[in-house]
């Protein structure tokens, strides 16, 4: 006896629902709010706060937002640094420590990789470009859904800064 299975054609499948803030897990929403508030967090710190393992928290975040948590945290830190460079009189070293880098040299390398220029305090000439890999920047906020867009367009429209 042979069993024949009928499958529905792919076109009859309902389209995926868009990611909206109400669909996000409460822990992910809280993380977005905490990081957007300007405080510096590591994945380990956040995992401890929510009583989760770091690997599970990263999987949950990736599943909910589509973005890597580590890359998103780094992007948020560098966007905050760019904001501080243009809107404060802090030194590069002070900004590096404020956003969570232990060594200013590591911060400068990351900043140069991200913005294709060295950080310069209080000049107001920070221009955002796509990173060296030409990948779009992931911007996730608690008030909007996750989307990929070039950081240049977001900064031109007043988005993407912390």
Steps between C-alpha positions, in 0.01 A plus 500: 500500500639836400414817689467812292529829681340809370688819560373848455675710240740756651290790372209403726706546818410816690765773482714545813374761740724807541695538821328752725587615852196322643631173359838532672567299813482725808868431576608615155284814529659575838852450357422742217379758750800451732756538224320794339505679836874545451637267764769253399418130524677180406326185388609330823358782714169489316482120526555521877233767532242278329620172656591352162818354360685734263463254212122465551458878526689546172286237327181659637611846385597374154172310465292799609682776310696332223816678615805366678495632856876558509503694175195701605655589838824608329307710249308670782824574686667649192193707414502634856872579464434691176227694680731581793781605265278753326301618801743508790848618585612162632834364382520189284636308798212614725245402237666161453467428873146644515371263233671197653840462336785429740763625257471809283702328226234227467231766478690696235547184288130410526396859425727519194368166373141618540520862382810486274663785693669553831294641788550873550335672797262797464559560130149430384628339181427134571365351181350158510584248232427132466757282667788348309301185420229711332239335719196705598479615859235339718292754684261369759296719728225422743269736313543354153564169335843373410618614161823517309597833355817681425622697796561802277131521409402455866730772624384734224142446617589538869477130583759259630655715770474406864 
